[in-house]
């Protein structure tokens, strides 16, 4: 019996992950599906593919297209958009905070706050002050900011990388249900439908 | 006034171009949009990005995912699918034949026949016999096969490459309306909607 939970894999620096982060809860609620937010780092995954920067910076035509596409998709989806000055941003600290919040109801709100700060308001998510504001707005204890530096959280983030590789992830956002992988915000609806199917089959 | 025609850029060897080739006419008819079929070669575009093979072969995890994704998308869209033994296939001759058919009503039918032969039936589109069958099934004169070798057609294919680069194309399928670029079968609906908007604006 496959677990019908939909695992949402994202890097806080990933542009298209912003779209999914803002859309996923309402789609999941409609389909009666549970979401597991899975922050991870794309850097090591890209490095294994020979990339030391975002492919959107390495391949100029693709990068130019991505920013125009993102702007258009935000308009279609009714999401605010402001291109941040720096791309990609350092997402290590945000990812650690996300893992420190694992299993709490504040996690999803914190993630949306970080994505909005960056892609709706053009902020820099490597700044401590910005992250503190995101924690507060999620109703999370700001002592958490210190917890992000403890060895357990650092180890948890490395484990996320191992799990991502084992699942065959090569980009973000990605969605997994058991071993089934969907890549890109464009597959969010298909992934939800797949999880709903598994969930229905389990009920029979 | 932007020309509201939707230019559909594809390489006959491109997997996701198969999906668009099979879907585009019915979507365009519904939206009352004219499609211009634009065969071109991805090879030189990829080479300029430093790739001497399909990125789906260079990046193994991405390649594995693509085949599974294609299979799933074909199921969702109701399209037959059979993975060809060789990928990518040599699409030079098919592209030249496509250009020889430019401006004729047989072009779209020929293109769909080539894509189906490859991705619905697992055939090899570099084979002359297969291409002859595609020409006949499109109701095109099979003398055309000889015309594909003439210098005008070869020059026309090189010009397609120049146009593709000038438009900022980096993959296929791509869709352009004036300078506006949409990439990937997942953007076909958005591209059609954009073209329809331009068309309506021109009527006012």
Interface residues (C-beta under 8 A of the other chain):
Chain A: X49 X59 X61 X62 X64 X65 X68 X69 X72 X76 X168 X169 X170 X171 X181 X182 X183 X184 X186 X187 X190
Chain B: X49 X59 X61 X62 X64 X65 X68 X69 X72 X76 X168 X169 X170 X171 X181 X182 X183 X184 X186 X187 X190
